[in-house]
Amino acid sequence: MLSFMFFFMLMRYSDVSDCIFCAMQRGEIPFAEVVSNEFLFAFMDIGPLNHGHVLIVPKEHYANIFEVPPSLGAEVINAMQGIGKAVMEATGAGGLNVVQNNFAPSGQAVFHIHWHLIPRFEGDGLLKWTPGKYENNNQMTSLAEKIRKALA
């Protein structure tokens, strides 16, 4: 039932001007807060990949990484370090994934930037991927050149 409610609310608050995370901050949607400060709030993910899965969310609304001011970076890293250590200690996890998605093709479902802190346990089978490879070195160096040009 709780999952259905979450997805209903997600659909209702998916518009950038009235997103679910902003609604949570306004007190319209209950959540299990972990910590909050002037810049960020962190809470338990309602659909955890593992128990102890926490989201860190800026209080200001930014849709994705390309909108976040660099000045927020230190606050985010500090929160990841402190909350990440606490999650590992509280859950007994042996590792921690930090995941952040940008745009729908990457898996972003809520268009208010957020970071997932996912505790990891030996043999949990989560987030495995098979490394790919380039056809040859020229393909890799050619793509590196295109990226360098895009940076200019």
N, C-alpha and C positions, 0 to 999 in steps of 0.2 A: 504494500500500500504506500509506504513512504517513497519508494522509487517512482511509482506512478505520479505521486504528488510533485516530486522533484522535476520530472520531465514536463508535467503540465505547467509548472511555474517557469521552467526554462523556456518553453514556447511563449508564454505570456510576457516574459521579460527579455526577449532576445533582441529587441530594438536597442540600438546604441543609446538613445536618449532615456531609456528606462530599463536598464539591464538587471538581471537577477542579483548580481553582487552589489549594485547600487541600492536595490530594494532591501537587501539584507542590512546594509549600513543604516538605512532609514528605519529599521525595526519592523518592516512589513513581513519579513520571512524569518522564522526562528532558525538558529544554527548553533552548533557547539563550538563556541569560541575557544581558541587556545591562547592567543595573546593579541593585543592591539596597541598601537602607538600612534603618534601624530601622522605617520605616513602610510602605514600598512595595517592590515588585520589578517589573522590566520585562524583557520577553523578546520574541523574534521570534514573530509570529503564524504558526502552522503552515499556515494557509490564507490567505496575504496577498492583499489586493486589488491591491497593487503591491509589488515587492520593497522591503524596508526597513520594512514594516508592523510596528509594535511595539505591544504591549499594556502598559499600566501598571496594576498591581493592588495594592490595599491588602493588607497582610499579615493584618490583621483581616478576618474575614468579615462583609461587609455585603451584603445581597441587591441593594439598589438605592440610588439617590441619596437617598431619603427616610429611610434608616437611617444614613447617613454623618454623623459628628459634624462640625459646621462647622470645628472646630479642625484637621481634616485638610486643609482647603481649600488652605492655603498650601503644604503639602508637595506636593500634587497639581499645583498651578500651577507650582511650582518645577521639579518633575520634567518636566512638559510642555514648559516653556521649554528646559531643558537638553537633554533627549533629542530634542525636536523639532528644535532647531538641529543637533544631531549627525546625526540622520537625514537632514536636508536636505543637509548637507555631504557625508556618506558616499555618498548616492545621486545627488547632483546635481539633486535635485528643485527645482522652481521654486515649490512651494507645499506646504502641509500641512493636511490635515483632521484635526480632533479630533472623535471620535464617541463618544457614550456612550448606550446604550439602556436603558430601564427598562420591564420587564414584556414578556411574550411578544408582544403586538400591535405593539410598537415594533421587534421583531427581537432582543430579548435572548434568548440561547440558554444562557448560563452565568449562573446566578443568584448571582453574586458580582460586585459592581460592578467595572467595568474601563473604561478609556479606550483607544480605538484611536487611534494616531498613524499616519496614512496619508500617505506621501509622494505628491505630485501632480506630474504632468508635463503639459506642454502637449499637448492632444489625446488624453489617456488615456481620456476618455469615462466616467470613474467618477463616481458620486454626483451625477448631474445630476437636477434636479427642475424641474418647471414650476410657477412661482408660481400660486397660485389667486387668487380674488378673492371678496369679499363681494358679495351681491346688491345691497346699497346701504349707505350710511353708517350707517343706523339699525341694521342687523344687526350691524355691527362694534361700535358703541357700546353696544348692548344686551349683547353678549357681554363687553365690557370691564366693564360694570357687574356682571354675574354673577361674574366673576373677582374684582372688588374685594370683593363680598359674601362670597365664599368665603375671602378672606384675613382677613376680620374675625373 
